[in-house]
C-alpha cells in the first residue's frame, strides 16, 4: 500500500515564502492600494464638482440629491462587479480576472475627468466601481489560496492597509493639488486614476494561477459549478448569513464615509472658513480618519488571531456603532469631530479588513470568488439604496441626523454577526 504524500509544510517566516507567494501578495496589495485611491477621489471633491456640473450653488437641494445618486450608482456598480468578476475569477482564473478588474477601474476613473453632466459622471463612476468590486473578490481569493492559513488575520490587516494607504495618498494628493489650482478644477484629480492600468502588465507577466484553483478545475473537467450552487445545500446558509451582515455593515460604513465629509464641509462653511481652505481641512481630517483605520486593521487582526474571526467581527461592529452614535448624538465642532470622534470610528472600521481572508475559505474552491464577491459586495446594493434614501429623506444639509441613524445599522450588523459561520 502506497503511503499518502505528506502535506507541504506552510511557511512560518517571511524568508520561507515562495516567489509565487511574494508575487501574488504584491499584485493583490497594489490592486487594493489603487482601489483605495480611486474609491475616495470622488468623496473628496463631490460637493464642488457636482455644484460645477449643475451650474448652481451649495444651497440648491439638487446638489445633495445628485451627489447621493452618483454615490448610490457607485455602490451598485461595486456590488455588481463583485458578483460579475467573482464569477469570472472562478471560470477564467484569479490572475486573469485580476488584470481585467484593474484595467476596468483605471480607465473609467480617468474618464470621470471629462464628464460634462452629473449623469455622465454617474455612469463613469458606476463602471469604475464594477472593476473595484471585482478586484476585492479576486484578490482576496488569490491570497487565501497561496499564502499560509495561519497568517490570514495579519494578511487581512496588511491588505486592508493597502486600501487605507491609497485613500491617504488620495487625500494628500487632492489637498496639495487644490492648494495650487483655481476653484472649479476639481475634475482633473480623476486623471491620477489611470496609473493602475500599468499594474496589469506586471500581473499578467509575473502572477500565475493558484495551484488550488488549477487542480480543482481540472478535477471537474473544466465544467465549473454554476452560481446557483450558492443557494443550495449547506452553502445556502453561509450565503444568507454573510450577505445579511455585509448588507447592514456596509450600509452603515458607506453612509458614514460619504456623509461625514459633507458634514465637515457644512460645519466649516457655517464657521465662515475661507473656501480655499475647506478642501485642505477636510482632506486632513480624512487623513486622520484613515490613519486610525490602519491601526484598526491590526487591532482587528489581533482579535481574530486570539479569539477567531466571528468574535472579532462582533466586537469591532459594536465599537463602530457606539463611536458613531456618540459622535453625532449632539452637535459638535470641526476640531472635536475631526481629531477625536471620527478617528475612533475609523479604528473600528478595521472590521472590514477581517472579511478579506475570512470569507473566501468558507466556500468551495470553484465557488470561492463567486461566493465572496456576491456575499460581500451585494451588501453594497443595500448601501446604495441607503445612500439614495438618506439623500431624499434627510432635511437639506442635515447630515448629522443621517449619520446618527446610520449607527443603528452598525448595531444591527453586530447582532447579525453573532450568527456568522466559524472560521474554515
N, C-alpha and C positions, 0 to 999 in steps of 0.2 A: 504493500500500500504506500503510495507516494504521500509524503508529508505536505501539509498545506504550506504555502510560502509565508515567510514571516513578514508582517507588515513593515513597511519602511518607517524608521524612527523619525518623528517630527522634530524639526529644528527647535532648539531651546535657546540659542544665541543668534544674534544678527549675523555672525560670521558663518553660521551653518546654512543660511538661506541660499537657495539655488539662484542662478542668473534669471531663470524664468520668473521666480517669485519676486525678485527685485524689479524686473521689467513690468510685470503686471501691476505691482504696487505703485510704481511711478506713474504708469498710464492712468490708473484709477484716481490717484491723488491729484494729478494735474487736471484731469477731467472735472473733478469735484471743485478744485480751486476756481477754474473758469466758470463752472456752474454758479458759484457764489458771486463772482464778479457780475455776471450777466443777470442774475436774479434781481439784484438790487440797484442796478443803474436807474431803472425806472422809478423806484420808490424815492430815490434821492432827488429827482428832478420832476416828479409827477406834476405837482401843482403848477409851477411856472410854465412847463411845456404844454399842458392841457389848456391853460389860460391863453397861451400864444396860438394854439391851433384853433381855439374857439373865437379868438379875437374879442375877448371880453375881459372882465375883472374878477378878482378873487371872491367878490361878494355874490357873483352870479351862481345860483343853485346848480346850474348845469356843470360847473367845474367839478363839484363833488360827485355828481351823478355819473358823468362821463369817466371820471377817474375810477370810480367803482366798476363801471362796465369793463374798462380796459384791464383792471386787476382781476376781475372775475373771468374774463376771457383767457388771461394768462394762466390762471389756476386750472381752468377747464382743459386748456391745452396740455398742461403738465400732467393732469390725470390721464388724458387720452394717450399721451406719449408714453407714460409708464406702462399702460396696457399694451399699446401697439409695439413699441420697441422691446418690451419684455417678451412678447411672443416671438419677435424676430430673433432675439437672443437665444431662445430655445431651439429655433429652427435652423438658423444660419451659424450660430456660434457667438461666444461672448466678444471676441476681438473684432470680428466683422461688424457686429451691431454697435459696439462702442464707437467705432470710426464713423458710422452713419449718424449717430446721435450728436457727436461733436460738430460735424460738418453742418448739420441742420441748424443748431442753435447759433453757431458762429455767423453764418450767412444772414440769417433773419434778424439777428440783433443789429448787425451793421445796417440793414435796410431801414431800421427804425429811424435812423438819422435823416432819411429822405421822405418821411411821411408828411403829407400836406394837409391831412384831415385827421380828426380824432379816430375815425373808424379805420383809416389806413394803419395808424399806429396800433390799434387793437388787433388787426389781422397779423401784422408782423410779430407782435408780442405773443400771439396765440401760437404761431408756427414755431417760433423760437422755443416756447415752453414745451412743445411736443418733443423736441430734442433733449431739453434739460430733464424732463421727466423720465425719458428713456435711459439717459446716462446713469441715473441713480440705480435703477433696477439692474442694468447690465454690469456696471462697475462693482456693485455690492456682491453679485453672484460670482463674478470673476475672482474676487479676493477670497470669498468663502470657500472656493474650490481649490485655491492654490496656496494659501497661507495656513500655518498651523492653527488647529482648532483652539488650543489653549490661549492663543494670542487674540482671539476675537474681540474681547472688550476693549483692549488697547488699540487694536486695528480700527475699530469703530470710532474711537476718540480721535485718532490721527486723521482718518478720512474726513470726519465732520469738521475737524480743524482746517482742512483744506478749503472747505466752503467758507468758513469764517475769515480765513486769510484773504480769499477772493473778495468777500464783502468789505473787509477793512481796506484792501487795496482800492476798491471802487470808491469808498468813502474818501480816502486820501486824494485820489485822482480827481474826483469831482470837486472837492473842496479847493484844491490848488488851482484847478482849471478855471473854476468860476471866479476866483480872485482876480485873474488876469484877463478874463473875457468879458465882453459887454453883456448886459442883460438881453435876453432873447436868443442867446446862442446855446441854450441847454441841449438842444437836439444833437449836437455834434459829439457829445460824450459817448453816444452809442457806437461810434466808429471803432473804439477800442475793442468792441466785441468780436471783431473779425479775427483777432490774433489767434484764438484757439484753433482755427482751421488748420494751422501748421502742425498741431498735435497729431492730426490724422496720419501724417506721413510716418511719424515715429511709431504709432500703434500698429499700422499695417506691416511695418518692416521688422519690428522687434518683439511684438507680443503674440505668442502662439496661442491656440485654443487650449483651454484646460484639459488635462487628461481625463478627468471625471466626465466631462461633457462628451468628449470624443468616444469614450468607451460605452457610455450609456446609449448614445445614438447608434453606434454600430450594433449593439446588442438587440435593438428593436428593428434592425434592417432599415434604418432611416425613415421609419414610419412613426414619427413622434406622436404622443398622445395629444388630443385636442384640448383647447382651452376649457371646454365644458367639463373636463375632469376636475376642475377646481370646485365644482358644485356637486360632486358625487362622493359617496362613501365617507371615509374618515377625513378626507381633505376638506369636505364641506364645512365642518365645524371650525377648523382652523381658519378657513377663508372668512367666515362670517364674524368670528371674534376679532380677528386682526382688523378687518375693514371697519368695524364699529369704533374701535379705539382710534384708528387713524383718522376717521371722519371727524370725530369730536376733537381730538387733539390738534389736528392740522387746521381746523376751522378757527379754533381759539388762537393758535400761533400766528396765522396769517392776518387775522384781524388785528392782532397785537402789533405785528411788524409794520403793517401798512398805515393804520390809523394813528399810531404813536408819532410817526414822523409828521403827519398833518397836524396833530395836536400840538406838537412843539412849535411848528411854524405859526400856529394861531396864537400861542402864548407870547411868542416873540413879537408878532405884529401888534398885539394889544399893548405891549410894553414900548411900542414905538421904536423898535430896533431898526436901524438903517437896513434897507432892502439888500444892500451889497453884503451885509454881514450875516444874514439869516441862513443862507445855504451852508456857509462855513461852520456856523454854530451847530446846525442840525447834523452836519457830517461828523463833527467832533463828538456829538452825543451818540451817534450811531457807532462810531469807533469804540467808545467806552462800552456800549451795549454788547458789541460783538467780541471785544476782548474778554469780557466776563463770560461770554458763551464758550470761548476757547477753554477757559478754566472749568466751566461746567461740563464740557465734553469729557474731561479726565476725571472730574468728580463722579459723573455718571458711570464711567468705565470702572472706577474703583468700587463703587457699589455693586456693579454687575459681577465683577471678579470675586467679590467677597460673598454676595448673597444670591447671585443669579440675576438674569435679565428682568424677569417679571417683578420681583420686589423692587428692583432699582427703578423701573419704569413707574410703578405706583408712587414711590416716594418723590420722584422728580416732578410728576404731574401735580401732586399735592402742593409742592413748593411753588410751582408755576402759578397755580390758581390763587394761592394765598398772596403771592407777591403782586399779582395783577390787581386783585381786589383792594389791597391796602394802598397801592399806588394811586388808584382812581376813585376811591370812595369819597374823597374830599378834593376840592380844587387845590392844586399845588403849583408852585412856581417852576420856571425852567430849570434852575440850578438843582433844586431838590429832586425833580424827576430825572434829569439827565445824568446826574453824578451819583445818585443813590438808588432810587427805586427801579429805574429801568435796567441798570446793570444787575441788580438782584434777579429780576425776571430773566435777563439774558443768561445768567448762570443756570437756572433751572431749565432753560431752553435746550440744554445739553441732553435732555431726554431723547431728542430726535436722533442724535447720533447713535443711540443704543439700537435702534431699529435696523441699522445698516447690516450688522453681522448676525442679528437675532432672527430676522425674517427668512432669508434665503434657505437656510438649512431645514426649516420647518416643512419644506415642500420637496417632492421627488425631484431628482436631477433634471429631468426633461420638462418639468413644470416650474423650475426654480425662478427663472427671471419672469416668467408669466405670472406666477403667484405673487412674488414680491412686488413686481411692478403694478399689478392690479390692486392688491390689497392696500399698499401704502399710498399709491398715487390716486386711487379712486376717492380717497378721503379729500383730495383737493377739489373734487366736484362739489362736495358739501361746503368746502371753504369758499368756492366761487359763488355758490348760492348765498352764503352768509355775507360775503362782501357786497354783493348787489343789494341784498335785503337791507343791510345796515345803511347802505348808501341812500336807499329810499326812505326808510322809516325814521332814522335819527334826524333830529332837527338840524337845519343848516348850521355848520360849524360847531356842532355839539359832539365833538369826537370823544370827550371824556365819558359820556353816557354809553356810547357804543363799546368803548374799551372796558368799562365796568361790567357790562353784560357778557362780554366775551370771556371773563374769568369764570363764569358759570359753566361754559363749555369745557374749560380745562379741568374743573372739578368733576364733571361728568366723565371725562376721559380717565381720570384717576380711578373712579369707581369701576368703569368697564375694564380697566387693566387688571383688576383682581381676577378676571376670568380668562386671561390670556393663557396659551399653552406654555408648558415648561420648556426649557431650553432643549434643543435637539442635540 
